[in-house]
Amino acid sequence: AMPADFPPWDRVYAFFRRWRENALVKEFHDRLRGQVRERLGRDAEPTAAVIDSQSVKADAVVGADSRGFDGGKLINGRKRHVVVDTLGLLLGVMVTAADVGDRTAAQVLLEQVVGAHHLLALVWADGGYTGSLVEYCLAVLALVVSIVKRSDDQKGFVVLPKRWIVERLFAHLMRSRRLVRDFERRTTSAEAMVYWSMILLMTRRLARPHPQRG
């Protein structure tokens, strides 16, 4: 049900669908990200990033064609593959069935991200991205993928260097009620919801007054 002060749901959805299909949600998001970076004294375009994935349970409306079982996380649903800058701001997201491998999705996603961010030269990743992806990115995308590995003497849950940057984004997404599970029939709608969540985060940051200089 829509809030009482909203138009009928079909009219709201028509606007959402138009924005989604014309990539306007992502364009709006990307402009805000550039403003946030510049406000923090960074260039609008990043040179380094972090890649990771998050598996989430899928609602019953998600069809078998876009859901799968992640054996490592024991989750039946979908997987959000994300690339973030070193501030933890989203550069790209791709939603797949949860059984799609990280390296397979990363090749497609990194091609998209590099195509949109030509200054990007370095991406940190965990051990799940080792293998042919590293060579492919260097040879085809001129992109260095640096694998951050767990040392042999580390036991239990350990947040690896650079990994906390993307884990913070995942934590934010899970505070968005719409993103606790995947409720979207289309993966493109699921991706749009991730962008909307980050739009809310960035608009709140931009609305804060600038810190007073001494």
MODELLER restraints for C-alpha pairs under 7 A, 6 or more apart:
rsr = mdl.restraints
at = mdl.atoms
rsr.add(forms.Gaussian(group=physical.xy_distance, feature=features.Distance(at['CA:2:A'], at['CA:9:A']), mean=6.17, stdev=0.5))
rsr.add(forms.Gaussian(group=physical.xy_distance, feature=features.Distance(at['CA:19:A'], at['CA:25:A']), mean=5.68, stdev=0.5))
rsr.add(forms.Gaussian(group=physical.xy_distance, feature=features.Distance(at['CA:20:A'], at['CA:192:A']), mean=6.45, stdev=0.5))
rsr.add(forms.Gaussian(group=physical.xy_distance, feature=features.Distance(at['CA:25:A'], at['CA:192:A']), mean=6.58, stdev=0.5))
rsr.add(forms.Gaussian(group=physical.xy_distance, feature=features.Distance(at['CA:25:A'], at['CA:195:A']), mean=6.87, stdev=0.5))
rsr.add(forms.Gaussian(group=physical.xy_distance, feature=features.Distance(at['CA:26:A'], at['CA:195:A']), mean=6.47, stdev=0.5))
rsr.add(forms.Gaussian(group=physical.xy_distance, feature=features.Distance(at['CA:29:A'], at['CA:195:A']), mean=6.40, stdev=0.5))
rsr.add(forms.Gaussian(group=physical.xy_distance, feature=features.Distance(at['CA:29:A'], at['CA:199:A']), mean=5.60, stdev=0.5))
rsr.add(forms.Gaussian(group=physical.xy_distance, feature=features.Distance(at['CA:32:A'], at['CA:202:A']), mean=6.69, stdev=0.5))
rsr.add(forms.Gaussian(group=physical.xy_distance, feature=features.Distance(at['CA:33:A'], at['CA:89:A']), mean=6.90, stdev=0.5))
rsr.add(forms.Gaussian(group=physical.xy_distance, feature=features.Distance(at['CA:34:A'], at['CA:44:A']), mean=4.48, stdev=0.5))
rsr.add(forms.Gaussian(group=physical.xy_distance, feature=features.Distance(at['CA:36:A'], at['CA:202:A']), mean=6.87, stdev=0.5))
rsr.add(forms.Gaussian(group=physical.xy_distance, feature=features.Distance(at['CA:36:A'], at['CA:206:A']), mean=6.64, stdev=0.5))
rsr.add(forms.Gaussian(group=physical.xy_distance, feature=features.Distance(at['CA:37:A'], at['CA:43:A']), mean=6.43, stdev=0.5))
rsr.add(forms.Gaussian(group=physical.xy_distance, feature=features.Distance(at['CA:37:A'], at['CA:44:A']), mean=5.64, stdev=0.5))
rsr.add(forms.Gaussian(group=physical.xy_distance, feature=features.Distance(at['CA:38:A'], at['CA:44:A']), mean=5.69, stdev=0.5))
rsr.add(forms.Gaussian(group=physical.xy_distance, feature=features.Distance(at['CA:45:A'], at['CA:117:A']), mean=6.59, stdev=0.5))
rsr.add(forms.Gaussian(group=physical.xy_distance, feature=features.Distance(at['CA:45:A'], at['CA:119:A']), mean=6.76, stdev=0.5))
rsr.add(forms.Gaussian(group=physical.xy_distance, feature=features.Distance(at['CA:46:A'], at['CA:85:A']), mean=6.42, stdev=0.5))
rsr.add(forms.Gaussian(group=physical.xy_distance, feature=features.Distance(at['CA:46:A'], at['CA:119:A']), mean=6.50, stdev=0.5))
rsr.add(forms.Gaussian(group=physical.xy_distance, feature=features.Distance(at['CA:46:A'], at['CA:120:A']), mean=5.97, stdev=0.5))
rsr.add(forms.Gaussian(group=physical.xy_distance, feature=features.Distance(at['CA:47:A'], at['CA:119:A']), mean=5.22, stdev=0.5))
rsr.add(forms.Gaussian(group=physical.xy_distance, feature=features.Distance(at['CA:47:A'], at['CA:120:A']), mean=4.01, stdev=0.5))
rsr.add(forms.Gaussian(group=physical.xy_distance, feature=features.Distance(at['CA:47:A'], at['CA:121:A']), mean=5.48, stdev=0.5))
rsr.add(forms.Gaussian(group=physical.xy_distance, feature=features.Distance(at['CA:47:A'], at['CA:122:A']), mean=6.63, stdev=0.5))
rsr.add(forms.Gaussian(group=physical.xy_distance, feature=features.Distance(at['CA:48:A'], at['CA:85:A']), mean=6.20, stdev=0.5))
rsr.add(forms.Gaussian(group=physical.xy_distance, feature=features.Distance(at['CA:48:A'], at['CA:86:A']), mean=6.54, stdev=0.5))
rsr.add(forms.Gaussian(group=physical.xy_distance, feature=features.Distance(at['CA:48:A'], at['CA:120:A']), mean=5.64, stdev=0.5))
rsr.add(forms.Gaussian(group=physical.xy_distance, feature=features.Distance(at['CA:48:A'], at['CA:121:A']), mean=6.03, stdev=0.5))
rsr.add(forms.Gaussian(group=physical.xy_distance, feature=features.Distance(at['CA:48:A'], at['CA:122:A']), mean=4.71, stdev=0.5))
rsr.add(forms.Gaussian(group=physical.xy_distance, feature=features.Distance(at['CA:48:A'], at['CA:123:A']), mean=5.67, stdev=0.5))
rsr.add(forms.Gaussian(group=physical.xy_distance, feature=features.Distance(at['CA:49:A'], at['CA:83:A']), mean=6.51, stdev=0.5))
rsr.add(forms.Gaussian(group=physical.xy_distance, feature=features.Distance(at['CA:49:A'], at['CA:84:A']), mean=5.43, stdev=0.5))
rsr.add(forms.Gaussian(group=physical.xy_distance, feature=features.Distance(at['CA:49:A'], at['CA:85:A']), mean=4.27, stdev=0.5))
rsr.add(forms.Gaussian(group=physical.xy_distance, feature=features.Distance(at['CA:49:A'], at['CA:86:A']), mean=5.62, stdev=0.5))
rsr.add(forms.Gaussian(group=physical.xy_distance, feature=features.Distance(at['CA:49:A'], at['CA:122:A']), mean=6.36, stdev=0.5))
rsr.add(forms.Gaussian(group=physical.xy_distance, feature=features.Distance(at['CA:49:A'], at['CA:123:A']), mean=4.68, stdev=0.5))
rsr.add(forms.Gaussian(group=physical.xy_distance, feature=features.Distance(at['CA:49:A'], at['CA:124:A']), mean=6.32, stdev=0.5))
rsr.add(forms.Gaussian(group=physical.xy_distance, feature=features.Distance(at['CA:50:A'], at['CA:83:A']), mean=5.56, stdev=0.5))
rsr.add(forms.Gaussian(group=physical.xy_distance, feature=features.Distance(at['CA:50:A'], at['CA:84:A']), mean=5.37, stdev=0.5))
rsr.add(forms.Gaussian(group=physical.xy_distance, feature=features.Distance(at['CA:50:A'], at['CA:85:A']), mean=6.32, stdev=0.5))
rsr.add(forms.Gaussian(group=physical.xy_distance, feature=features.Distance(at['CA:50:A'], at['CA:123:A']), mean=5.20, stdev=0.5))
rsr.add(forms.Gaussian(group=physical.xy_distance, feature=features.Distance(at['CA:50:A'], at['CA:124:A']), mean=4.68, stdev=0.5))
rsr.add(forms.Gaussian(group=physical.xy_distance, feature=features.Distance(at['CA:50:A'], at['CA:125:A']), mean=6.05, stdev=0.5))
rsr.add(forms.Gaussian(group=physical.xy_distance, feature=features.Distance(at['CA:50:A'], at['CA:166:A']), mean=6.70, stdev=0.5))
rsr.add(forms.Gaussian(group=physical.xy_distance, feature=features.Distance(at['CA:51:A'], at['CA:82:A']), mean=5.76, stdev=0.5))
rsr.add(forms.Gaussian(group=physical.xy_distance, feature=features.Distance(at['CA:51:A'], at['CA:83:A']), mean=4.42, stdev=0.5))
rsr.add(forms.Gaussian(group=physical.xy_distance, feature=features.Distance(at['CA:51:A'], at['CA:84:A']), mean=6.55, stdev=0.5))
rsr.add(forms.Gaussian(group=physical.xy_distance, feature=features.Distance(at['CA:51:A'], at['CA:123:A']), mean=6.80, stdev=0.5))
rsr.add(forms.Gaussian(group=physical.xy_distance, feature=features.Distance(at['CA:51:A'], at['CA:124:A']), mean=6.39, stdev=0.5))
rsr.add(forms.Gaussian(group=physical.xy_distance, feature=features.Distance(at['CA:51:A'], at['CA:125:A']), mean=5.46, stdev=0.5))
rsr.add(forms.Gaussian(group=physical.xy_distance, feature=features.Distance(at['CA:52:A'], at['CA:81:A']), mean=5.99, stdev=0.5))
rsr.add(forms.Gaussian(group=physical.xy_distance, feature=features.Distance(at['CA:52:A'], at['CA:82:A']), mean=5.72, stdev=0.5))
rsr.add(forms.Gaussian(group=physical.xy_distance, feature=features.Distance(at['CA:52:A'], at['CA:83:A']), mean=6.74, stdev=0.5))
rsr.add(forms.Gaussian(group=physical.xy_distance, feature=features.Distance(at['CA:52:A'], at['CA:125:A']), mean=6.67, stdev=0.5))
rsr.add(forms.Gaussian(group=physical.xy_distance, feature=features.Distance(at['CA:52:A'], at['CA:166:A']), mean=6.92, stdev=0.5))
rsr.add(forms.Gaussian(group=physical.xy_distance, feature=features.Distance(at['CA:53:A'], at['CA:79:A']), mean=6.56, stdev=0.5))
rsr.add(forms.Gaussian(group=physical.xy_distance, feature=features.Distance(at['CA:53:A'], at['CA:80:A']), mean=5.38, stdev=0.5))
rsr.add(forms.Gaussian(group=physical.xy_distance, feature=features.Distance(at['CA:53:A'], at['CA:81:A']), mean=4.27, stdev=0.5))
rsr.add(forms.Gaussian(group=physical.xy_distance, feature=features.Distance(at['CA:53:A'], at['CA:82:A']), mean=6.01, stdev=0.5))
rsr.add(forms.Gaussian(group=physical.xy_distance, feature=features.Distance(at['CA:54:A'], at['CA:79:A']), mean=5.48, stdev=0.5))
rsr.add(forms.Gaussian(group=physical.xy_distance, feature=features.Distance(at['CA:54:A'], at['CA:80:A']), mean=5.08, stdev=0.5))
rsr.add(forms.Gaussian(group=physical.xy_distance, feature=features.Distance(at['CA:54:A'], at['CA:81:A']), mean=6.56, stdev=0.5))
rsr.add(forms.Gaussian(group=physical.xy_distance, feature=features.Distance(at['CA:55:A'], at['CA:75:A']), mean=6.75, stdev=0.5))
rsr.add(forms.Gaussian(group=physical.xy_distance, feature=features.Distance(at['CA:55:A'], at['CA:78:A']), mean=5.76, stdev=0.5))
rsr.add(forms.Gaussian(group=physical.xy_distance, feature=features.Distance(at['CA:55:A'], at['CA:79:A']), mean=4.19, stdev=0.5))
rsr.add(forms.Gaussian(group=physical.xy_distance, feature=features.Distance(at['CA:55:A'], at['CA:80:A']), mean=6.26, stdev=0.5))
rsr.add(forms.Gaussian(group=physical.xy_distance, feature=features.Distance(at['CA:55:A'], at['CA:98:A']), mean=6.00, stdev=0.5))
rsr.add(forms.Gaussian(group=physical.xy_distance, feature=features.Distance(at['CA:56:A'], at['CA:75:A']), mean=6.65, stdev=0.5))
rsr.add(forms.Gaussian(group=physical.xy_distance, feature=features.Distance(at['CA:56:A'], at['CA:77:A']), mean=5.80, stdev=0.5))
rsr.add(forms.Gaussian(group=physical.xy_distance, feature=features.Distance(at['CA:56:A'], at['CA:78:A']), mean=5.65, stdev=0.5))
rsr.add(forms.Gaussian(group=physical.xy_distance, feature=features.Distance(at['CA:56:A'], at['CA:79:A']), mean=6.17, stdev=0.5))
rsr.add(forms.Gaussian(group=physical.xy_distance, feature=features.Distance(at['CA:56:A'], at['CA:181:A']), mean=5.81, stdev=0.5))
rsr.add(forms.Gaussian(group=physical.xy_distance, feature=features.Distance(at['CA:56:A'], at['CA:182:A']), mean=6.65, stdev=0.5))
rsr.add(forms.Gaussian(group=physical.xy_distance, feature=features.Distance(at['CA:57:A'], at['CA:75:A']), mean=5.99, stdev=0.5))
rsr.add(forms.Gaussian(group=physical.xy_distance, feature=features.Distance(at['CA:57:A'], at['CA:76:A']), mean=5.62, stdev=0.5))
rsr.add(forms.Gaussian(group=physical.xy_distance, feature=features.Distance(at['CA:57:A'], at['CA:77:A']), mean=4.38, stdev=0.5))
rsr.add(forms.Gaussian(group=physical.xy_distance, feature=features.Distance(at['CA:57:A'], at['CA:78:A']), mean=6.47, stdev=0.5))
rsr.add(forms.Gaussian(group=physical.xy_distance, feature=features.Distance(at['CA:57:A'], at['CA:181:A']), mean=5.30, stdev=0.5))
rsr.add(forms.Gaussian(group=physical.xy_distance, feature=features.Distance(at['CA:57:A'], at['CA:182:A']), mean=6.28, stdev=0.5))
rsr.add(forms.Gaussian(group=physical.xy_distance, feature=features.Distance(at['CA:58:A'], at['CA:76:A']), mean=6.77, stdev=0.5))
rsr.add(forms.Gaussian(group=physical.xy_distance, feature=features.Distance(at['CA:58:A'], at['CA:77:A']), mean=4.23, stdev=0.5))
rsr.add(forms.Gaussian(group=physical.xy_distance, feature=features.Distance(at['CA:58:A'], at['CA:78:A']), mean=6.19, stdev=0.5))
rsr.add(forms.Gaussian(group=physical.xy_distance, feature=features.Distance(at['CA:58:A'], at['CA:181:A']), mean=5.68, stdev=0.5))
rsr.add(forms.Gaussian(group=physical.xy_distance, feature=features.Distance(at['CA:58:A'], at['CA:182:A']), mean=4.62, stdev=0.5))
rsr.add(forms.Gaussian(group=physical.xy_distance, feature=features.Distance(at['CA:58:A'], at['CA:183:A']), mean=6.39, stdev=0.5))
rsr.add(forms.Gaussian(group=physical.xy_distance, feature=features.Distance(at['CA:59:A'], at['CA:181:A']), mean=6.61, stdev=0.5))
rsr.add(forms.Gaussian(group=physical.xy_distance, feature=features.Distance(at['CA:59:A'], at['CA:182:A']), mean=5.85, stdev=0.5))
rsr.add(forms.Gaussian(group=physical.xy_distance, feature=features.Distance(at['CA:59:A'], at['CA:183:A']), mean=5.15, stdev=0.5))
rsr.add(forms.Gaussian(group=physical.xy_distance, feature=features.Distance(at['CA:61:A'], at['CA:183:A']), mean=6.72, stdev=0.5))
rsr.add(forms.Gaussian(group=physical.xy_distance, feature=features.Distance(at['CA:61:A'], at['CA:185:A']), mean=5.91, stdev=0.5))
rsr.add(forms.Gaussian(group=physical.xy_distance, feature=features.Distance(at['CA:62:A'], at['CA:183:A']), mean=6.92, stdev=0.5))
rsr.add(forms.Gaussian(group=physical.xy_distance, feature=features.Distance(at['CA:62:A'], at['CA:184:A']), mean=6.44, stdev=0.5))
rsr.add(forms.Gaussian(group=physical.xy_distance, feature=features.Distance(at['CA:62:A'], at['CA:185:A']), mean=5.01, stdev=0.5))
rsr.add(forms.Gaussian(group=physical.xy_distance, feature=features.Distance(at['CA:63:A'], at['CA:185:A']), mean=6.95, stdev=0.5))
rsr.add(forms.Gaussian(group=physical.xy_distance, feature=features.Distance(at['CA:66:A'], at['CA:96:A']), mean=6.45, stdev=0.5))
rsr.add(forms.Gaussian(group=physical.xy_distance, feature=features.Distance(at['CA:66:A'], at['CA:97:A']), mean=4.90, stdev=0.5))
rsr.add(forms.Gaussian(group=physical.xy_distance, feature=features.Distance(at['CA:67:A'], at['CA:77:A']), mean=4.87, stdev=0.5))
rsr.add(forms.Gaussian(group=physical.xy_distance, feature=features.Distance(at['CA:67:A'], at['CA:78:A']), mean=5.34, stdev=0.5))
rsr.add(forms.Gaussian(group=physical.xy_distance, feature=features.Distance(at['CA:67:A'], at['CA:97:A']), mean=4.17, stdev=0.5))
rsr.add(forms.Gaussian(group=physical.xy_distance, feature=features.Distance(at['CA:67:A'], at['CA:98:A']), mean=6.11, stdev=0.5))
rsr.add(forms.Gaussian(group=physical.xy_distance, feature=features.Distance(at['CA:68:A'], at['CA:76:A']), mean=5.59, stdev=0.5))
rsr.add(forms.Gaussian(group=physical.xy_distance, feature=features.Distance(at['CA:68:A'], at['CA:77:A']), mean=5.42, stdev=0.5))
rsr.add(forms.Gaussian(group=physical.xy_distance, feature=features.Distance(at['CA:68:A'], at['CA:78:A']), mean=6.48, stdev=0.5))
rsr.add(forms.Gaussian(group=physical.xy_distance, feature=features.Distance(at['CA:68:A'], at['CA:97:A']), mean=4.85, stdev=0.5))
rsr.add(forms.Gaussian(group=physical.xy_distance, feature=features.Distance(at['CA:68:A'], at['CA:98:A']), mean=4.72, stdev=0.5))
rsr.add(forms.Gaussian(group=physical.xy_distance, feature=features.Distance(at['CA:68:A'], at['CA:99:A']), mean=4.91, stdev=0.5))
rsr.add(forms.Gaussian(group=physical.xy_distance, feature=features.Distance(at['CA:69:A'], at['CA:75:A']), mean=5.67, stdev=0.5))
rsr.add(forms.Gaussian(group=physical.xy_distance, feature=features.Distance(at['CA:69:A'], at['CA:76:A']), mean=4.31, stdev=0.5))
rsr.add(forms.Gaussian(group=physical.xy_distance, feature=features.Distance(at['CA:69:A'], at['CA:77:A']), mean=6.30, stdev=0.5))
rsr.add(forms.Gaussian(group=physical.xy_distance, feature=features.Distance(at['CA:69:A'], at['CA:98:A']), mean=5.45, stdev=0.5))
rsr.add(forms.Gaussian(group=physical.xy_distance, feature=features.Distance(at['CA:69:A'], at['CA:99:A']), mean=5.11, stdev=0.5))
rsr.add(forms.Gaussian(group=physical.xy_distance, feature=features.Distance(at['CA:70:A'], at['CA:76:A']), mean=6.31, stdev=0.5))
rsr.add(forms.Gaussian(group=physical.xy_distance, feature=features.Distance(at['CA:70:A'], at['CA:98:A']), mean=5.10, stdev=0.5))
rsr.add(forms.Gaussian(group=physical.xy_distance, feature=features.Distance(at['CA:70:A'], at['CA:99:A']), mean=4.90, stdev=0.5))
rsr.add(forms.Gaussian(group=physical.xy_distance, feature=features.Distance(at['CA:76:A'], at['CA:98:A']), mean=6.78, stdev=0.5))
rsr.add(forms.Gaussian(group=physical.xy_distance, feature=features.Distance(at['CA:77:A'], at['CA:97:A']), mean=6.38, stdev=0.5))
rsr.add(forms.Gaussian(group=physical.xy_distance, feature=features.Distance(at['CA:77:A'], at['CA:98:A']), mean=5.45, stdev=0.5))
rsr.add(forms.Gaussian(group=physical.xy_distance, feature=features.Distance(at['CA:78:A'], at['CA:95:A']), mean=6.79, stdev=0.5))
rsr.add(forms.Gaussian(group=physical.xy_distance, feature=features.Distance(at['CA:78:A'], at['CA:96:A']), mean=5.64, stdev=0.5))
rsr.add(forms.Gaussian(group=physical.xy_distance, feature=features.Distance(at['CA:78:A'], at['CA:97:A']), mean=4.34, stdev=0.5))
rsr.add(forms.Gaussian(group=physical.xy_distance, feature=features.Distance(at['CA:78:A'], at['CA:98:A']), mean=4.12, stdev=0.5))
rsr.add(forms.Gaussian(group=physical.xy_distance, feature=features.Distance(at['CA:79:A'], at['CA:95:A']), mean=5.64, stdev=0.5))
rsr.add(forms.Gaussian(group=physical.xy_distance, feature=features.Distance(at['CA:79:A'], at['CA:96:A']), mean=5.32, stdev=0.5))
rsr.add(forms.Gaussian(group=physical.xy_distance, feature=features.Distance(at['CA:79:A'], at['CA:97:A']), mean=5.78, stdev=0.5))
rsr.add(forms.Gaussian(group=physical.xy_distance, feature=features.Distance(at['CA:79:A'], at['CA:98:A']), mean=4.49, stdev=0.5))
rsr.add(forms.Gaussian(group=physical.xy_distance, feature=features.Distance(at['CA:80:A'], at['CA:93:A']), mean=6.71, stdev=0.5))
rsr.add(forms.Gaussian(group=physical.xy_distance, feature=features.Distance(at['CA:80:A'], at['CA:94:A']), mean=5.94, stdev=0.5))
rsr.add(forms.Gaussian(group=physical.xy_distance, feature=features.Distance(at['CA:80:A'], at['CA:95:A']), mean=4.65, stdev=0.5))
rsr.add(forms.Gaussian(group=physical.xy_distance, feature=features.Distance(at['CA:80:A'], at['CA:96:A']), mean=6.70, stdev=0.5))
rsr.add(forms.Gaussian(group=physical.xy_distance, feature=features.Distance(at['CA:81:A'], at['CA:93:A']), mean=5.56, stdev=0.5))
rsr.add(forms.Gaussian(group=physical.xy_distance, feature=features.Distance(at['CA:81:A'], at['CA:94:A']), mean=5.18, stdev=0.5))
rsr.add(forms.Gaussian(group=physical.xy_distance, feature=features.Distance(at['CA:81:A'], at['CA:95:A']), mean=6.18, stdev=0.5))
rsr.add(forms.Gaussian(group=physical.xy_distance, feature=features.Distance(at['CA:82:A'], at['CA:92:A']), mean=5.70, stdev=0.5))
rsr.add(forms.Gaussian(group=physical.xy_distance, feature=features.Distance(at['CA:82:A'], at['CA:93:A']), mean=4.44, stdev=0.5))
rsr.add(forms.Gaussian(group=physical.xy_distance, feature=features.Distance(at['CA:82:A'], at['CA:94:A']), mean=6.58, stdev=0.5))
rsr.add(forms.Gaussian(group=physical.xy_distance, feature=features.Distance(at['CA:83:A'], at['CA:90:A']), mean=6.17, stdev=0.5))
rsr.add(forms.Gaussian(group=physical.xy_distance, feature=features.Distance(at['CA:83:A'], at['CA:91:A']), mean=5.41, stdev=0.5))
rsr.add(forms.Gaussian(group=physical.xy_distance, feature=features.Distance(at['CA:83:A'], at['CA:92:A']), mean=5.27, stdev=0.5))
rsr.add(forms.Gaussian(group=physical.xy_distance, feature=features.Distance(at['CA:83:A'], at['CA:93:A']), mean=6.54, stdev=0.5))
rsr.add(forms.Gaussian(group=physical.xy_distance, feature=features.Distance(at['CA:84:A'], at['CA:90:A']), mean=4.42, stdev=0.5))
rsr.add(forms.Gaussian(group=physical.xy_distance, feature=features.Distance(at['CA:84:A'], at['CA:91:A']), mean=5.09, stdev=0.5))
rsr.add(forms.Gaussian(group=physical.xy_distance, feature=features.Distance(at['CA:84:A'], at['CA:166:A']), mean=6.46, stdev=0.5))
rsr.add(forms.Gaussian(group=physical.xy_distance, feature=features.Distance(at['CA:85:A'], at['CA:91:A']), mean=6.53, stdev=0.5))
rsr.add(forms.Gaussian(group=physical.xy_distance, feature=features.Distance(at['CA:86:A'], at['CA:165:A']), mean=6.75, stdev=0.5))
rsr.add(forms.Gaussian(group=physical.xy_distance, feature=features.Distance(at['CA:88:A'], at['CA:165:A']), mean=5.25, stdev=0.5))
rsr.add(forms.Gaussian(group=physical.xy_distance, feature=features.Distance(at['CA:88:A'], at['CA:166:A']), mean=5.94, stdev=0.5))
rsr.add(forms.Gaussian(group=physical.xy_distance, feature=features.Distance(at['CA:88:A'], at['CA:169:A']), mean=6.17, stdev=0.5))
rsr.add(forms.Gaussian(group=physical.xy_distance, feature=features.Distance(at['CA:91:A'], at['CA:113:A']), mean=6.65, stdev=0.5))
rsr.add(forms.Gaussian(group=physical.xy_distance, feature=features.Distance(at['CA:92:A'], at['CA:113:A']), mean=6.05, stdev=0.5))
rsr.add(forms.Gaussian(group=physical.xy_distance, feature=features.Distance(at['CA:93:A'], at['CA:191:A']), mean=6.34, stdev=0.5))
rsr.add(forms.Gaussian(group=physical.xy_distance, feature=features.Distance(at['CA:94:A'], at['CA:109:A']), mean=6.53, stdev=0.5))
rsr.add(forms.Gaussian(group=physical.xy_distance, feature=features.Distance(at['CA:94:A'], at['CA:191:A']), mean=6.36, stdev=0.5))
rsr.add(forms.Gaussian(group=physical.xy_distance, feature=features.Distance(at['CA:95:A'], at['CA:187:A']), mean=5.63, stdev=0.5))
rsr.add(forms.Gaussian(group=physical.xy_distance, feature=features.Distance(at['CA:95:A'], at['CA:190:A']), mean=6.81, stdev=0.5))
rsr.add(forms.Gaussian(group=physical.xy_distance, feature=features.Distance(at['CA:95:A'], at['CA:191:A']), mean=6.14, stdev=0.5))
rsr.add(forms.Gaussian(group=physical.xy_distance, feature=features.Distance(at['CA:96:A'], at['CA:187:A']), mean=6.84, stdev=0.5))
rsr.add(forms.Gaussian(group=physical.xy_distance, feature=features.Distance(at['CA:102:A'], at['CA:128:A']), mean=6.85, stdev=0.5))
rsr.add(forms.Gaussian(group=physical.xy_distance, feature=features.Distance(at['CA:102:A'], at['CA:129:A']), mean=6.57, stdev=0.5))
rsr.add(forms.Gaussian(group=physical.xy_distance, feature=features.Distance(at['CA:103:A'], at['CA:129:A']), mean=5.36, stdev=0.5))
rsr.add(forms.Gaussian(group=physical.xy_distance, feature=features.Distance(at['CA:103:A'], at['CA:133:A']), mean=6.26, stdev=0.5))
rsr.add(forms.Gaussian(group=physical.xy_distance, feature=features.Distance(at['CA:107:A'], at['CA:133:A']), mean=6.66, stdev=0.5))
rsr.add(forms.Gaussian(group=physical.xy_distance, feature=features.Distance(at['CA:114:A'], at['CA:120:A']), mean=6.33, stdev=0.5))
rsr.add(forms.Gaussian(group=physical.xy_distance, feature=features.Distance(at['CA:121:A'], at['CA:143:A']), mean=5.00, stdev=0.5))
rsr.add(forms.Gaussian(group=physical.xy_distance, feature=features.Distance(at['CA:121:A'], at['CA:144:A']), mean=6.11, stdev=0.5))
rsr.add(forms.Gaussian(group=physical.xy_distance, feature=features.Distance(at['CA:122:A'], at['CA:143:A']), mean=5.85, stdev=0.5))
rsr.add(forms.Gaussian(group=physical.xy_distance, feature=features.Distance(at['CA:122:A'], at['CA:144:A']), mean=4.78, stdev=0.5))
rsr.add(forms.Gaussian(group=physical.xy_distance, feature=features.Distance(at['CA:122:A'], at['CA:145:A']), mean=6.00, stdev=0.5))
rsr.add(forms.Gaussian(group=physical.xy_distance, feature=features.Distance(at['CA:123:A'], at['CA:144:A']), mean=6.21, stdev=0.5))
rsr.add(forms.Gaussian(group=physical.xy_distance, feature=features.Distance(at['CA:123:A'], at['CA:145:A']), mean=4.85, stdev=0.5))
rsr.add(forms.Gaussian(group=physical.xy_distance, feature=features.Distance(at['CA:123:A'], at['CA:146:A']), mean=6.10, stdev=0.5))
rsr.add(forms.Gaussian(group=physical.xy_distance, feature=features.Distance(at['CA:124:A'], at['CA:145:A']), mean=5.81, stdev=0.5))
rsr.add(forms.Gaussian(group=physical.xy_distance, feature=features.Distance(at['CA:124:A'], at['CA:146:A']), mean=4.80, stdev=0.5))
rsr.add(forms.Gaussian(group=physical.xy_distance, feature=features.Distance(at['CA:124:A'], at['CA:147:A']), mean=5.94, stdev=0.5))
rsr.add(forms.Gaussian(group=physical.xy_distance, feature=features.Distance(at['CA:124:A'], at['CA:148:A']), mean=6.69, stdev=0.5))
rsr.add(forms.Gaussian(group=physical.xy_distance, feature=features.Distance(at['CA:125:A'], at['CA:145:A']), mean=6.80, stdev=0.5))
rsr.add(forms.Gaussian(group=physical.xy_distance, feature=features.Distance(at['CA:125:A'], at['CA:146:A']), mean=6.13, stdev=0.5))
rsr.add(forms.Gaussian(group=physical.xy_distance, feature=features.Distance(at['CA:125:A'], at['CA:147:A']), mean=4.95, stdev=0.5))
rsr.add(forms.Gaussian(group=physical.xy_distance, feature=features.Distance(at['CA:125:A'], at['CA:148:A']), mean=5.95, stdev=0.5))
rsr.add(forms.Gaussian(group=physical.xy_distance, feature=features.Distance(at['CA:126:A'], at['CA:147:A']), mean=5.34, stdev=0.5))
rsr.add(forms.Gaussian(group=physical.xy_distance, feature=features.Distance(at['CA:126:A'], at['CA:148:A']), mean=5.05, stdev=0.5))
rsr.add(forms.Gaussian(group=physical.xy_distance, feature=features.Distance(at['CA:126:A'], at['CA:149:A']), mean=6.05, stdev=0.5))
rsr.add(forms.Gaussian(group=physical.xy_distance, feature=features.Distance(at['CA:127:A'], at['CA:147:A']), mean=6.03, stdev=0.5))
rsr.add(forms.Gaussian(group=physical.xy_distance, feature=features.Distance(at['CA:127:A'], at['CA:148:A']), mean=6.60, stdev=0.5))
rsr.add(forms.Gaussian(group=physical.xy_distance, feature=features.Distance(at['CA:127:A'], at['CA:149:A']), mean=5.65, stdev=0.5))
rsr.add(forms.Gaussian(group=physical.xy_distance, feature=features.Distance(at['CA:130:A'], at['CA:147:A']), mean=6.85, stdev=0.5))
rsr.add(forms.Gaussian(group=physical.xy_distance, feature=features.Distance(at['CA:134:A'], at['CA:145:A']), mean=5.51, stdev=0.5))
rsr.add(forms.Gaussian(group=physical.xy_distance, feature=features.Distance(at['CA:137:A'], at['CA:143:A']), mean=5.20, stdev=0.5))
rsr.add(forms.Gaussian(group=physical.xy_distance, feature=features.Distance(at['CA:137:A'], at['CA:144:A']), mean=6.67, stdev=0.5))
rsr.add(forms.Gaussian(group=physical.xy_distance, feature=features.Distance(at['CA:138:A'], at['CA:144:A']), mean=5.55, stdev=0.5))
rsr.add(forms.Gaussian(group=physical.xy_distance, feature=features.Distance(at['CA:150:A'], at['CA:160:A']), mean=6.82, stdev=0.5))
rsr.add(forms.Gaussian(group=physical.xy_distance, feature=features.Distance(at['CA:173:A'], at['CA:179:A']), mean=6.11, stdev=0.5))
rsr.add(forms.Gaussian(group=physical.xy_distance, feature=features.Distance(at['CA:173:A'], at['CA:197:A']), mean=6.73, stdev=0.5))
rsr.add(forms.Gaussian(group=physical.xy_distance, feature=features.Distance(at['CA:174:A'], at['CA:180:A']), mean=5.00, stdev=0.5))
rsr.add(forms.Gaussian(group=physical.xy_distance, feature=features.Distance(at['CA:176:A'], at['CA:197:A']), mean=6.79, stdev=0.5))
rsr.add(forms.Gaussian(group=physical.xy_distance, feature=features.Distance(at['CA:182:A'], at['CA:190:A']), mean=6.92, stdev=0.5))
rsr.add(forms.Gaussian(group=physical.xy_distance, feature=features.Distance(at['CA:184:A'], at['CA:190:A']), mean=5.54, stdev=0.5))
